[in-house]
Amino acid sequence: MLGTNITEYVNWLASQHPDLVIVEEAGRSVEGRAIPVLIITSSNSQTNKSVIFIEAGVHAREWVSPLAALKVASEVVSSPDLTRHLEWRIMPLVNPDGYLTSWTTVRTTVEEESSCTGWSQVRGCRHQQKFWISLEK
């Protein structure tokens, strides 16, 4: 499932459950792709709900976790008890650029990209460090 399909599913889920699901844009990737977050909760009057936050797809070749996060979202909207006292925030694809690259180019090579000075998504590298991880021999 490509990143565009994930976004389509997120929007479809929201359209099927407008009383439970709101989709917001958490930000944009280095290449300008939207990073959606689903906010799932019932519209009861309780204001101090505990929040469960799930993020997936942080690493480029993390192909299963975005689908697992979407499965959780699907289960949550189907179970009223899970939204009565809880607010769910599910970000199914944190790294859409890396995810798409790993599906459309060499799957065993991952390049980290970040325009955020002084920060690395995964390893805490200095901002000028750029690295490749290759599993091919």
NUZALO-707122 format. One record per atom (N, C-alpha, C): x, y, z; atom name; residue number from 1. Coordinates in steps of 0.1 Angstrom, whole numbers, plus 5000, padded with zeros to 4 digits. Atoms other than C-alpha are relative to their C-alpha. Example, Ala and Ser with C-alpha at 12.3 -4.5 7.8 and 13.67 -1.06 7.14 Angstrom:
% residues 2
> u,v,w,atom,seq
> 5009,4988,5000,N,1
> 5123,4955,5078,CA,1
> 5009,5012,5000,C,1
> 4991,4989,5000,N,2
> 5137,4989,5071,CA,2
> 4992,5011,5008,C,2
END
This chain:
% residues 137
> u,v,w,atom,seq
> 5009,4988,5000,N,1
> 5000,5000,5000,CA,1
> 5009,5012,5000,C,1
> 4992,4987,5001,N,2
> 5016,5033,4988,CA,2
> 4994,5010,5009,C,2
> 5005,4989,4992,N,3
> 5014,5065,5008,CA,3
> 4988,5006,4996,C,3
> 5013,4994,5005,N,4
> 4987,5079,4986,CA,4
> 4988,4991,5004,C,4
> 5011,5009,4996,N,5
> 4966,5048,4993,CA,5
> 4997,5001,5015,C,5
> 5002,4998,4986,N,6
> 4971,5053,5030,CA,6
> 4992,5013,5003,C,6
> 5008,4988,4998,N,7
> 4959,5089,5028,CA,7
> 4986,4999,4995,C,7
> 5014,5003,5005,N,8
> 4929,5078,5007,CA,8
> 4992,4992,5010,C,8
> 5008,5008,4990,N,9
> 4920,5052,5033,CA,9
> 4997,5009,5013,C,9
> 5002,4991,4989,N,10
> 4924,5078,5061,CA,10
> 4988,5009,4998,C,10
> 5012,4991,5004,N,11
> 4900,5102,5043,CA,11
> 4987,4992,4999,C,11
> 5012,5009,5001,N,12
> 4876,5073,5035,CA,12
> 4995,4997,5014,C,12
> 5004,5004,4986,N,13
> 4875,5062,5072,CA,13
> 4993,5012,5006,C,13
> 5006,4988,4994,N,14
> 4867,5098,5082,CA,14
> 4986,5003,4993,C,14
> 5013,4998,5006,N,15
> 4839,5100,5056,CA,15
> 4990,4990,5004,C,15
> 5009,5010,4996,N,16
> 4824,5068,5068,CA,16
> 4996,5002,5015,C,16
> 5003,4998,4986,N,17
> 4825,5079,5105,CA,17
> 5002,5015,5004,C,17
> 4998,4986,4997,N,18
> 4821,5117,5105,CA,18
> 4997,5004,5015,C,18
> 5004,4997,4986,N,19
> 4807,5116,5141,CA,19
> 5012,4996,5009,C,19
> 4989,5004,4992,N,20
> 4839,5100,5153,CA,20
> 5014,5004,4996,C,20
> 4986,4998,5006,N,21
> 4869,5108,5130,CA,21
> 5001,5014,4994,C,21
> 4995,4987,5006,N,22
> 4886,5141,5122,CA,22
> 5014,4997,4995,C,22
> 4987,5002,5005,N,23
> 4916,5141,5100,CA,23
> 5007,5014,5000,C,23
> 4992,4987,5001,N,24
> 4942,5169,5105,CA,24
> 5014,4997,4994,C,24
> 4987,5001,5005,N,25
> 4975,5175,5089,CA,25
> 5010,5004,5011,C,25
> 4990,4998,4989,N,26
> 5003,5171,5115,CA,26
> 5012,5009,4995,C,26
> 4989,4992,5006,N,27
> 5028,5187,5091,CA,27
> 5002,4995,4986,C,27
> 4996,5004,5014,N,28
> 5045,5182,5057,CA,28
> 5014,4994,5001,C,28
> 4987,5006,5001,N,29
> 5074,5160,5048,CA,29
> 5010,5009,4993,C,29
> 4990,4992,5006,N,30
> 5107,5173,5034,CA,30
> 4996,5002,4985,C,30
> 5004,4999,5014,N,31
> 5093,5166,4999,CA,31
> 4986,5005,4998,C,31
> 5013,4993,5001,N,32
> 5060,5183,5007,CA,32
> 4988,4991,5001,C,32
> 5011,5009,4998,N,33
> 5038,5153,5014,CA,33
> 4993,5002,5013,C,33
> 5008,4998,4987,N,34
> 5010,5157,5040,CA,34
> 5003,4988,5009,C,34
> 4999,5010,4990,N,35
> 5014,5138,5072,CA,35
> 4987,5001,5008,C,35
> 5013,4999,4993,N,36
> 4979,5130,5084,CA,36
> 5000,4994,5014,C,36
> 5003,5006,4987,N,37
> 4967,5123,5119,CA,37
> 4985,4999,5001,C,37
> 5014,5002,4997,N,38
> 4934,5108,5127,CA,38
> 4997,5003,5015,C,38
> 5005,4997,4986,N,39
> 4916,5121,5158,CA,39
> 4987,4993,5001,C,39
> 5012,5008,4999,N,40
> 4890,5095,5169,CA,40
> 4995,5001,5014,C,40
> 5007,5000,4987,N,41
> 4866,5100,5198,CA,41
> 4986,5003,4998,C,41
> 5015,4998,5001,N,42
> 4829,5101,5205,CA,42
> 4998,5015,5004,C,42
> 5004,4986,4997,N,43
> 4812,5135,5208,CA,43
> 4993,5002,5013,C,43
> 5007,4998,4987,N,44
> 4800,5130,5244,CA,44
> 5006,5013,5007,C,44
> 4996,4987,4993,N,45
> 4804,5159,5268,CA,45
> 5012,4999,5009,C,45
> 4988,5001,4992,N,46
> 4834,5145,5286,CA,46
> 5012,5007,4994,C,46
> 4990,4991,5006,N,47
> 4862,5170,5282,CA,47
> 5014,4995,5004,C,47
> 4987,5004,4996,N,48
> 4891,5154,5301,CA,48
> 5003,4985,4997,C,48
> 4997,5014,5004,N,49
> 4896,5122,5281,CA,49
> 5015,4998,5000,C,49
> 4987,5004,5002,N,50
> 4928,5104,5282,CA,50
> 5003,4998,4985,C,50
> 4996,5001,5014,N,51
> 4947,5104,5249,CA,51
> 5009,4988,4998,C,51
> 4991,5010,5005,N,52
> 4962,5074,5232,CA,52
> 5006,5004,4987,C,52
> 4993,4995,5012,N,53
> 4988,5084,5206,CA,53
> 5008,4988,4994,C,53
> 4993,5010,5007,N,54
> 5000,5059,5180,CA,54
> 5007,5006,4988,C,54
> 4994,4996,5012,N,55
> 5026,5067,5154,CA,55
> 5006,4988,4993,C,55
> 4995,5011,5008,N,56
> 5037,5044,5126,CA,56
> 5007,5005,4988,C,56
> 4993,4996,5013,N,57
> 5059,5044,5095,CA,57
> 5011,5010,5002,C,57
> 4989,4990,4997,N,58
> 5088,5063,5111,CA,58
> 5012,4996,4991,C,58
> 4989,5004,5008,N,59
> 5114,5042,5093,CA,59
> 4995,4997,4986,C,59
> 5004,5002,5014,N,60
> 5113,5040,5055,CA,60
> 4995,4986,4996,C,60
> 5004,5014,5004,N,61
> 5111,5002,5052,CA,61
> 4990,4994,5011,C,61
> 5010,5005,4991,N,62
> 5085,4999,5080,CA,62
> 4987,4999,4993,C,62
> 5011,5001,5009,N,63
> 5059,4986,5057,CA,63
> 4987,4995,5007,C,63
> 5011,5006,4993,N,64
> 5037,4968,5082,CA,64
> 4993,5009,5010,C,64
> 5006,4991,4989,N,65
> 5033,4994,5110,CA,65
> 4989,5009,4995,C,65
> 5011,4991,5004,N,66
> 5012,5019,5089,CA,66
> 4987,4992,4998,C,66
> 5012,5008,5002,N,67
> 4988,4991,5080,CA,67
> 4994,4995,5014,C,67
> 5004,5004,4986,N,68
> 4987,4979,5117,CA,68
> 4993,5012,5006,C,68
> 5006,4988,4995,N,69
> 4979,5015,5127,CA,69
> 4986,5003,4994,C,69
> 5013,4999,5006,N,70
> 4951,5017,5102,CA,70
> 4990,4990,5005,C,70
> 5009,5011,4994,N,71
> 4937,4984,5115,CA,71
> 4995,5004,5014,C,71
> 5004,4996,4987,N,72
> 4937,4998,5150,CA,72
> 4989,5011,4998,C,72
> 5010,4989,5002,N,73
> 4918,5029,5137,CA,73
> 4987,4994,4996,C,73
> 5012,5007,5004,N,74
> 4893,5006,5120,CA,74
> 4993,4994,5011,C,74
> 5006,5007,4988,N,75
> 4888,4986,5152,CA,75
> 4994,5011,5009,C,75
> 5005,4990,4990,N,76
> 4884,5018,5173,CA,76
> 4987,5006,4995,C,76
> 5013,4994,5004,N,77
> 4857,5033,5151,CA,77
> 4988,4990,5000,C,77
> 5011,5010,5000,N,78
> 4838,5000,5152,CA,78
> 4996,4996,5015,C,78
> 5002,5004,4986,N,79
> 4839,4998,5191,CA,79
> 4997,5012,5008,C,79
> 5004,4988,4992,N,80
> 4819,5025,5209,CA,80
> 5007,5001,5013,C,80
> 4993,5000,4987,N,81
> 4835,5015,5242,CA,81
> 5014,5006,5000,C,81
> 4986,4995,5001,N,82
> 4869,5025,5229,CA,82
> 5001,5015,4998,C,82
> 4999,4986,5002,N,83
> 4859,5061,5222,CA,83
> 4992,5008,5010,C,83
> 5008,4994,4990,N,84
> 4836,5068,5251,CA,84
> 5008,5009,5010,C,84
> 4992,4994,4990,N,85
> 4863,5077,5276,CA,85
> 5014,5003,4995,C,85
> 4986,4998,5005,N,86
> 4894,5079,5253,CA,86
> 4999,5008,4987,C,86
> 4998,4993,5013,N,87
> 4906,5101,5225,CA,87
> 5012,4993,4994,C,87
> 4989,5007,5007,N,88
> 4928,5083,5199,CA,88
> 5005,5009,4990,C,88
> 4993,4993,5010,N,89
> 4953,5101,5178,CA,89
> 5010,4991,4993,C,89
> 4992,5010,5008,N,90
> 4968,5079,5151,CA,90
> 5006,5007,4988,C,90
> 4992,4995,5011,N,91
> 4995,5090,5128,CA,91
> 5006,4988,4992,C,91
> 4996,5013,5006,N,92
> 4998,5061,5104,CA,92
> 5013,5001,4991,C,92
> 4988,5000,5009,N,93
> 5027,5074,5082,CA,93
> 5008,5013,5003,C,93
> 4992,4989,4996,N,94
> 5052,5097,5099,CA,94
> 5011,5004,4989,C,94
> 4990,4997,5010,N,95
> 5078,5094,5071,CA,95
> 4995,4996,4986,C,95
> 5005,5004,5013,N,96
> 5059,5094,5038,CA,96
> 5010,5000,4989,C,96
> 4989,4999,5011,N,97
> 5090,5103,5017,CA,97
> 5008,4987,5000,C,97
> 4993,5012,4999,N,98
> 5110,5074,5030,CA,98
> 4992,4987,4996,C,98
> 5009,5011,5003,N,99
> 5081,5050,5028,CA,99
> 4998,4998,4985,C,99
> 5002,5000,5015,N,100
> 5074,5059,4991,CA,100
> 5013,4996,4993,C,100
> 4987,5004,5006,N,101
> 5111,5057,4982,CA,101
> 5003,4985,5002,C,101
> 4997,5014,4998,N,102
> 5114,5023,4997,CA,102
> 4991,4990,4992,C,102
> 5009,5008,5009,N,103
> 5085,5010,4976,CA,103
> 5003,5002,4985,C,103
> 4998,4997,5015,N,104
> 5096,5027,4943,CA,104
> 5014,4999,4996,C,104
> 4986,5001,5005,N,105
> 5134,5024,4943,CA,105
> 5006,4987,5007,C,105
> 4994,5011,4994,N,106
> 5159,5000,4959,CA,106
> 4995,4998,5014,C,106
> 5007,5002,4988,N,107
> 5141,4985,4988,CA,107
> 5009,4998,5012,C,107
> 4991,5003,4989,N,108
> 5172,4976,5008,CA,108
> 5009,5012,5004,C,108
> 4992,4988,4997,N,109
> 5187,5011,5008,CA,109
> 4991,5011,5005,C,109
> 5008,4990,4993,N,110
> 5174,5038,5031,CA,110
> 5009,5013,5001,C,110
> 4993,4987,4998,N,111
> 5185,5075,5030,CA,111
> 4991,5008,5009,C,111
> 5008,4991,4991,N,112
> 5175,5097,5058,CA,112
> 5000,5014,4995,C,112
> 5001,4987,5004,N,113
> 5163,5131,5049,CA,113
> 4993,5008,5010,C,113
> 5007,4991,4990,N,114
> 5155,5160,5072,CA,114
> 5005,5014,4997,C,114
> 4996,4986,5002,N,115
> 5154,5197,5067,CA,115
> 5001,5007,5014,C,115
> 5000,4994,4986,N,116
> 5153,5203,5105,CA,116
> 5014,5000,5005,C,116
> 4986,4998,4995,N,117
> 5187,5216,5116,CA,117
> 5002,4994,5013,C,117
> 4996,5005,4988,N,118
> 5203,5196,5143,CA,118
> 4992,4988,5005,C,118
> 5009,5011,4995,N,119
> 5179,5167,5144,CA,119
> 5000,4989,4989,C,119
> 5001,5011,5009,N,120
> 5177,5132,5129,CA,120
> 4987,4992,5005,C,120
> 5012,5008,4996,N,121
> 5144,5112,5128,CA,121
> 5003,4989,5009,C,121
> 4998,5013,4994,N,122
> 5160,5081,5141,CA,122
> 5012,5000,5010,C,122
> 4988,5002,4993,N,123
> 5195,5084,5153,CA,123
> 5006,5012,5008,C,123
> 4995,4988,4992,N,124
> 5200,5119,5168,CA,124
> 5013,5005,4994,C,124
> 4987,4995,5007,N,125
> 5228,5127,5142,CA,125
> 5000,5015,4999,C,125
> 4998,4986,5002,N,126
> 5242,5161,5138,CA,126
> 4994,5004,4987,C,126
> 5008,4995,5011,N,127
> 5224,5182,5112,CA,127
> 5008,4998,4986,C,127
> 4993,5000,5012,N,128
> 5252,5180,5086,CA,128
> 5003,4985,4996,C,128
> 4997,5014,5003,N,129
> 5255,5142,5087,CA,129
> 4989,4995,4991,C,129
> 5010,5007,5009,N,130
> 5238,5123,5059,CA,130
> 5006,4986,4998,C,130
> 4995,5013,5001,N,131
> 5241,5086,5057,CA,131
> 4991,4991,4992,C,131
> 5007,5011,5007,N,132
> 5231,5055,5037,CA,132
> 5002,4987,5008,C,132
> 4999,5014,4995,N,133
> 5223,5021,5051,CA,133
> 4997,4991,4989,C,133
> 5003,5009,5011,N,134
> 5226,4994,5025,CA,134
> 5001,4986,5006,C,134
> 5000,5014,4996,N,135
> 5217,4958,5032,CA,135
> 5004,4991,4988,C,135
> 4996,5008,5012,N,136
> 5229,4947,4997,CA,136
> 5015,4997,5001,C,136
> 4986,5003,5001,N,137
> 5262,4930,4992,CA,137
> 5005,4999,4986,C,137
END
